[in-house]
Structure formats: C-alpha cells, structure tokens
Amino acid sequence: MVETPWPDRAPPPSSGGPGASVEERFSFSKFAAHPFFKEVNAWLVARAGIRPGADVVDLGCGPGAVTELILQNMGRPPLGRVFAVDPSGSALVQAAQRLQSAVVRFIQGTAERINSLVPPVDTVVFANAIHLVQDKALVIASISSILRPGGILAFNTTFFEGAYASDTHRFYKIWVLRAMRWLQERGHSVARGVRATARQWLSPDDYRHLLQTTGFGETEMEFQEKQLSVAAWEDISEFSMFIEGALPGVPLEVGAEALKVGVRQAFQELRLEAVPRIWLQAIARRT
C-alpha cells in the first residue's frame, strides 16, 4: 500500500453492513468501543507527556479513538500537531470523519516506514498494535530516529507473553477446541505449522531489551488487568488479525463464526461471567 497523506475531510464511514469492504467488516472497531479499551488507552496517553504545542504521532491510529484522547491533552482549542498514521484506508476515513480537527494530519502508511512519513516529534503513541509488527527492532529503531532527545514512546498491548491471567488457560483451550469442532463439522480445516503475525508475542523483558538497544533509557512498565465479557470476546473474534492468528488459513467469515460459537460455548461450560485479560503498558524515553 502506498504511503500518502490523507485528506482532512472524508466521507462518512461505512456502517459495516452487507456493502462494507472486507477491511471494514473485519476491523478492530467493535472491540475498541468497549469501556475497558478506552481505559487502558487513556492511562497510556495520560502518561505520555503530551502537552499543548507538542508534535505527536498516533501510530496505528485505526478509527481515531486514541487520536481523540491525544487531542484532549493538547489544550482547548488543541495546540500542536498530530500525525495519525495507519495502513488502512478505511480506518483513516473513519478517523477523519470522527475528528475533523485542523491540527490532525492523516497519513496512510506503515510502522516500518514511519521515519519517512513524519518530521521529528516529541511523542509517539503506539496503542494496541506493536504485536502485529514482524520486525519490531526495525520499527522501534525507526520510532527512536524521529523522536527528539527526551521524547517519549508510549505503547501497550494485550498480546504478549504474560497476557493470560492466572487460571484462564482452560478457557482458551476450550474456546479453541469448540471452534475447531465447529469447523470440522462443516468440513473446514486449520492450516498446521502456520504462525500468523498476530501470534508473534514478546515478553516484557524482550521489549526492554529492544528499547535499550535502539536509543531508549529506562522504561516504565505496568500490567493492568481488565474483565472482558463474552460480548467483548465475540467482538475480537470478528477482527481479521485475530482470526488469522487463531485459525490460520480459514476464511474470515467462517473463522469469525467459529470463534464466536466457541467462545459462547466456553463461557457456558465454565459458567463464566467474564474472563480477565492483562495489558502491558510501557513508557520509554529516548536518551
């Protein structure tokens, strides 16, 4: 996908109905609408050192929920510049429609190319997407190169080694088994030996090491546990990257339905009201 600036104004986003594109149909938007998701991102943005007049990158901005939080920290009216970057054209359409702010520039591009897309900045916020990056060392080094001395990289993820809260492994096992059974009953199979991008998880220590070797000093990390309802798990089951990670090789529509059936059955069998999930929150300052 070619990296190009996105217009400050865009047409209304699709409703996600029958006429929606595959990208829109299987986007992250439904999961991102849950209150716990705003809570973890609000915590991150509040500690990212954003002030009125700052230059900030919202990397992997998606439909603009985190960009909106960033703007709230830049004064009223907001002062400074926000570069909202995402590889998804449809997500940028939604973000532009949602925000319509004169200080935000929407840029279509990837994390790997960030140092060619934006000027030097004070802060980079990379919320809920770093786990999707294949070459994390390259991306973190590129982020370091655009940060001014003392600049901050703030990122979070719930796809890391340690994301499973204690005593939840049985839930995940039953979920996958029930989804696989549903697929097999309908003649579908899951590719073996495939490791999707969304499954490439690092430990907190791995992230510390990458940051230390790419120009960052001591990193503040915090773990936050949130309770996710069955509705939240069903919504993440409709996200393309999650489907591809959990059920490699399965068509998205089929995979989404299998995961939703599986998670409902797991909740019923274990008599659950919610399942806890842990987020890793990280604040790193460039030396």
C-alpha positions in Angstrom: 0.0 0.0 0.0 1.4 3.4 -1.0 2.0 5.9 1.8 0.1 9.1 1.0 -1.3 12.0 3.1 -5.0 11.5 3.8 -7.4 14.5 3.4 -8.5 16.4 6.4 -12.1 15.8 5.5 -13.6 12.4 4.4 -17.0 11.0 3.5 -19.0 9.2 6.3 -17.6 5.8 7.1 -19.4 2.6 6.1 -21.8 1.1 8.6 -20.2 -2.3 8.2 -23.3 -3.8 6.7 -23.6 -6.0 3.6 -22.0 -3.4 1.4 -18.9 -2.9 3.6 -15.5 -4.0 2.3 -13.7 -6.9 3.9 -11.4 -4.5 5.7 -14.4 -2.7 7.2 -16.3 -5.9 8.0 -13.4 -7.4 10.0 -12.0 -4.2 11.6 -11.0 -3.6 15.2 -13.7 -1.0 15.7 -16.3 -3.1 17.6 -13.7 -4.4 20.2 -12.3 -0.9 20.5 -15.7 0.5 21.5 -15.7 -1.3 24.9 -15.1 0.8 28.0 -12.1 -1.2 29.2 -10.3 -0.5 25.9 -10.7 3.3 26.4 -9.5 2.9 30.0 -6.2 1.3 29.1 -5.6 3.8 26.3 -6.5 6.8 28.4 -4.0 5.6 31.1 -1.3 5.4 28.4 -2.0 8.7 26.8 -2.1 10.5 30.2 1.4 9.3 31.0 2.9 10.0 27.5 3.9 13.6 28.5 1.7 15.2 25.9 1.3 19.0 26.3 -0.2 21.8 24.3 2.0 22.7 21.4 3.6 19.3 21.1 4.1 17.3 18.0 2.7 13.8 18.4 2.4 10.7 16.2 -0.5 8.3 16.8 0.9 5.2 15.1 -1.6 2.6 14.1 -4.4 5.2 14.7 -7.2 3.0 13.4 -10.6 4.7 13.6 -9.3 7.5 15.7 -10.2 6.6 19.3 -6.7 7.2 20.6 -6.2 10.2 18.5 -9.2 11.7 20.2 -7.6 11.1 23.6 -4.4 12.7 22.4 -6.2 15.8 21.3 -7.8 16.1 24.8 -4.3 16.6 26.2 -3.3 19.4 23.8 -5.4 22.2 25.2 -8.7 23.8 24.2 -8.5 24.5 21.3 -5.7 22.0 20.7 -2.3 23.4 20.0 0.4 21.5 18.2 0.4 18.8 15.5 -0.9 15.2 15.5 0.2 12.8 12.7 -2.3 10.0 12.7 -0.8 7.1 10.7 -2.4 3.8 9.7 -2.0 1.4 6.8 -5.8 1.0 6.5 -7.5 3.5 4.2 -11.0 2.7 5.6 -9.8 3.2 9.1 -8.4 6.7 8.2 -11.8 7.6 6.6 -13.5 6.7 9.9 -10.8 8.7 11.9 -11.1 11.8 9.7 -14.9 11.7 9.9 -14.8 11.3 13.7 -12.3 14.1 14.5 -12.3 16.7 11.8 -9.6 18.6 13.6 -7.3 21.2 11.9 -4.3 20.0 13.9 -4.5 16.4 12.8 -2.9 15.2 9.6 -4.0 11.7 8.4 -1.3 9.7 6.7 -1.7 6.3 5.1 1.4 4.2 5.8 3.1 1.5 7.8 5.0 1.5 11.0 8.1 0.3 9.2 8.1 3.5 7.1 7.4 5.9 9.9 10.7 7.7 9.7 9.9 8.7 6.1 6.4 9.8 6.8 6.6 12.4 9.6 9.1 15.1 10.8 10.8 14.9 14.2 8.3 14.8 17.0 8.0 14.9 20.8 5.9 11.8 21.4 4.9 8.6 19.6 1.8 6.7 20.9 1.6 3.1 19.5 -1.6 1.7 21.1 -2.7 -2.0 20.7 -0.7 -2.7 17.6 3.0 -3.4 18.3 2.4 -7.1 18.5 1.3 -7.1 14.8 4.7 -5.8 13.7 7.0 -8.5 12.4 10.4 -6.7 12.6 9.9 -5.0 16.0 13.6 -4.0 16.3 13.3 -2.1 13.0 10.1 -0.3 13.9 11.3 0.7 17.4 14.6 2.0 15.9 12.6 3.9 13.3 10.5 5.4 16.1 13.6 6.4 18.0 15.0 8.1 15.0 12.0 10.5 14.7 11.8 11.3 18.4 13.6 14.4 19.7 16.0 14.0 22.6 14.0 13.2 25.7 11.0 12.3 23.5 8.6 9.5 24.7 7.4 6.3 23.1 4.2 5.1 24.8 2.8 1.7 23.7 0.6 -1.0 25.0 -0.6 -4.5 24.0 -2.6 -7.4 25.3 -0.8 -9.8 23.0 2.4 -10.5 24.9 3.9 -13.3 27.0 2.1 -12.8 30.2 -1.3 -11.6 28.8 -3.1 -14.6 30.1 -4.3 -14.1 33.7 -3.9 -17.0 36.1 -6.4 -19.8 35.8 -7.6 -18.8 32.4 -5.7 -21.3 30.2 -8.6 -23.7 30.4 -10.9 -21.1 29.0 -8.6 -20.5 26.0 -8.2 -24.3 25.4 -11.9 -25.0 25.5 -12.6 -22.0 23.2 -10.2 -23.2 20.5 -11.4 -26.8 20.8 -15.0 -25.8 20.4 -14.2 -23.6 17.5 -12.2 -26.3 15.8 -15.0 -28.8 16.3 -17.5 -26.4 14.7 -15.2 -26.1 11.7 -14.6 -29.8 11.4 -18.3 -30.5 11.5 -18.7 -28.2 8.5 -15.7 -29.7 6.5 -13.2 -26.9 7.2 -9.6 -27.4 8.4 -7.0 -25.2 10.0 -3.5 -24.9 8.4 -0.8 -26.5 10.5 2.6 -25.1 11.1 1.5 -21.6 10.2 2.4 -18.8 12.6 0.5 -15.6 11.9 1.8 -12.1 12.6 -0.8 -11.6 15.3 0.7 -14.6 17.3 4.3 -13.3 17.4 4.4 -12.3 21.1 7.3 -11.0 23.1 7.9 -10.9 26.8 8.2 -7.6 28.8 12.0 -8.4 29.1 12.2 -8.8 25.3 10.6 -5.3 24.9 13.0 -3.8 27.4 16.0 -5.2 25.5 14.8 -3.9 22.2 14.2 -0.4 23.7 17.6 -0.4 25.3 19.4 -1.3 22.1 17.5 1.3 20.0 18.3 4.5 22.0 15.8 4.4 24.9 16.7 4.7 28.5 14.9 3.1 31.5 11.3 2.1 30.6 8.3 2.3 32.9 6.1 -0.8 32.6 2.8 -1.6 34.2 0.4 -4.5 34.0 -3.3 -3.8 34.0 -6.0 -6.5 34.3 -9.4 -6.0 32.7 -12.5 -8.1 32.8 -13.8 -9.0 29.4 -17.4 -10.1 28.9 -18.5 -12.7 26.3 -19.6 -9.8 24.1 -16.0 -8.4 24.1 -14.6 -11.8 23.1 -17.2 -12.1 20.3 -16.2 -8.7 19.0 -12.4 -9.5 19.0 -13.4 -12.7 17.2 -14.5 -10.6 14.2 -11.1 -8.8 13.9 -9.2 -10.1 10.8 -5.8 -10.2 12.5 -7.2 -12.2 15.5 -8.9 -14.7 13.2 -5.8 -15.2 11.2 -3.7 -15.7 14.3 -6.2 -18.2 16.0 -7.3 -20.1 12.9 -4.7 -19.7 10.1 -5.9 -20.5 6.6 -9.6 -20.3 7.5 -11.7 -17.8 5.5 -12.5 -14.8 7.7 -16.3 -15.1 7.6 -16.1 -18.8 8.6 -13.4 -18.2 11.2 -15.3 -15.4 12.9 -18.4 -17.5 13.3 -16.3 -20.5 14.6 -14.6 -18.3 17.2 -17.9 -16.7 18.3 -19.6 -20.1 18.7 -16.5 -21.4 20.5 -16.3 -18.6 23.0 -20.0 -18.7 23.8 -19.7 -22.5 24.5 -16.6 -21.9 26.6 -18.4 -19.3 28.7 -21.4 -21.6 29.1 -19.4 -24.7 30.0 -17.3 -22.9 32.6 -20.2 -20.8 33.8 -18.3 -17.6 33.4 -19.5 -14.0 33.6 -16.2 -12.5 32.4 -12.6 -13.5 31.7 -9.7 -11.4 32.8 -7.0 -10.2 30.3 -3.8 -8.4 31.1 -2.4 -5.3 29.2 1.2 -4.4 29.1 1.7 -0.6 29.3 5.1 0.9 28.5 6.5 4.4 28.7 10.1 4.7 27.2 12.1 8.0 27.0 14.7 8.5 24.3 18.1 9.2 25.6 
